[in-house]
Amino acid sequence: MAIMPLLTHRRLLIAVPLVVLLLLVAVAVFFLARGGDLKSRAAQISVGMAREEVEERLGPPVLVLNNSSGKGQLLSWVDQFWQVDVVTGPDDRVESVGYMPSDSFYRRTVGRIISLPK
């Protein structure tokens, strides 16, 4: 009878790390295999484009900041790889588009071990 709990304990010690590893692989596949990252979608944005068109391509912004003069806004989108900032004028048309690497969990941890997307 003493052998049976030992086998169950060993199986548990093997099964738990395997399940955790499979979950980590699934999360990595989700983040890395998605189509159309934020940077490539942002490349479709051009100066003069209406804010509605921008939001159709990128979705709703994560952050909206009003200009201090009350004319125009800064719209920001962020994913695991990139941050895209769009500045609009008082007429809600794009005045500038910029992107930079995001300060994400991926870039701070995994990105130090393997190469990051350019």
N, C-alpha and C positions, 0 to 999 in steps of 0.2 A: 503494500500500500504506500510506502514512503517513496517509491520510485515514481508513481503517477504524478504527484504535485511537482516534482522536480522537472519532469518532462514538460508540464504545462508552463512552468516558470521560464524554462529555456525558450519555448516557443514564443512566449510573450516578449521576451528580451530580443528576439529576432524580428517578430512581427511589427512591433511598435516603430522601430527605426525605419523599417521598410515602408510602412504607411506614411510616415512623415516625409521620407524621401520622395515618394510618389506624389504627395501633395505639393511639395516644392517644385518638382518638375512640371506639374500641371499649371502652377502659377506662372512659372517662367515661360512656358509655351503660350499662355494667354497673353502675357505682356509683349513677347517678342514676335509672335506669329500673326498678330493682328494686321490687317491690311490698312494702308494709308495712314502713316504716322502724322503727327501734328505738323512737323516741319514741311513735309511734302504737300499737305493740304494748304498750309500757309503760303506756299509758293504760288498758289493760284490767286492770291489777294493782290490787287494793284491799287495804286493811288487813284483816287476819284471814285472808287467803288462805294456803293451805298452800304450802310451798316447792316441792313437786312440781308444783303447778298453775302456779306462776311459771315453772319451768323448762320446762314444756310449751309455754308461750307465747313465751318468750325464748330457749330453748335453754340449754345449760350455761353457767354464769357464767365470765367470763374471769379473775376474781379472787375469792377467798374469804378473808376475814379474820375470825379469831375475836375475840370481845369479850374484853377484858382480864380480865373476871371469869369467863370460860369459859361464859357464858350468852348464847347468840345469836351471830349472824354478820352481816357485811356482805358482800353479794354484788354484784358489779359486772359490767355488760355495756357494751361499747363498740363503736361503728361509726364511720364517717367523719364523722358529723354529731353524734351524741349519746353521752353516757355516762349510764347508768341505774344508780342505787345503791338496793338494797333491803336494809333492816335487818330481820333476823328475831330473834325472841325465843327463849327456851330450848325452847319447844314447836315450833320450826320454822315459826311462823306470821309473816306479814308485820306488822311494827310501823310501818314508814314506807317511802315510795317517793319518790325524788328524781331529777331529771335535770338535766343541764347540758350546754352545748356541749362536745364532745370536743376534746382537743388533738391533732388529727389532721393528717396531711399536707395533706388537702384544705383544712381551715380555715386552716392557716398559709400556704398558697400560693394556690390557686385562689380560696379564699374572700375573699381581699383584693381580687380583681379583679372578681368577679361577686357578686351578692347571695346570701346564705346562706338555707337554708330556716328558717322560723320555727317 
